[in-house]
Amino acid sequence: MSSLIKSFPSLAAELSRQLRLTGRAPLANQIDSAAVARVTFDGDANAGYIYVHPSRELNVVETNIMGVRHGETLEIETPYWTNIDTDNLGRLVGIEILAPGDMKDELRKYADG
C-alpha cells in the first residue's frame, strides 16, 4: 500500500498538526512518513482502522528482551474522532477512526475485508 499522506491526506495532515500542537512532534513525524500496511472498515460500527508499518526496525535488545506490547492510545481531536495507538517503544501502530464522515468511501476502498 502507499503512504498515509497519499492515501488519506486530510486525516494525515490533521493528525500531524494536532500532534505538533500538543508537543508530540516525534509522533507527528511518524504520521508524516507512515506507510499503510492495511485498512479495515466495519460498516455496522461505522468505524475504520488504519494499520501502519513500524517507523523503524527493532534492535536485538528490543526484540529479544523488551518485546513489543501496546504502549498507549491517544485521543486526537479531529473531525473524524481519532485514536492513535503506539507500541511500548513509541512507534506508531495504527489509527482508529470512529466518525469517518467524508472518509468512509476512502476507508472502504482500501479495506481488506
Buried (B, 14 or more C-beta within 10 A) or exposed (E): BEBBBEBBEBBBBBBBBBBBEEEBEEBBBBBBEBBBBBBBBEEEEBBBBBBBBBBEEBEEEBEEEEEBEEBEEBEBEBEBBBBBBBBEBBBBBBBBBBEBEEBBEBBEEBBEE
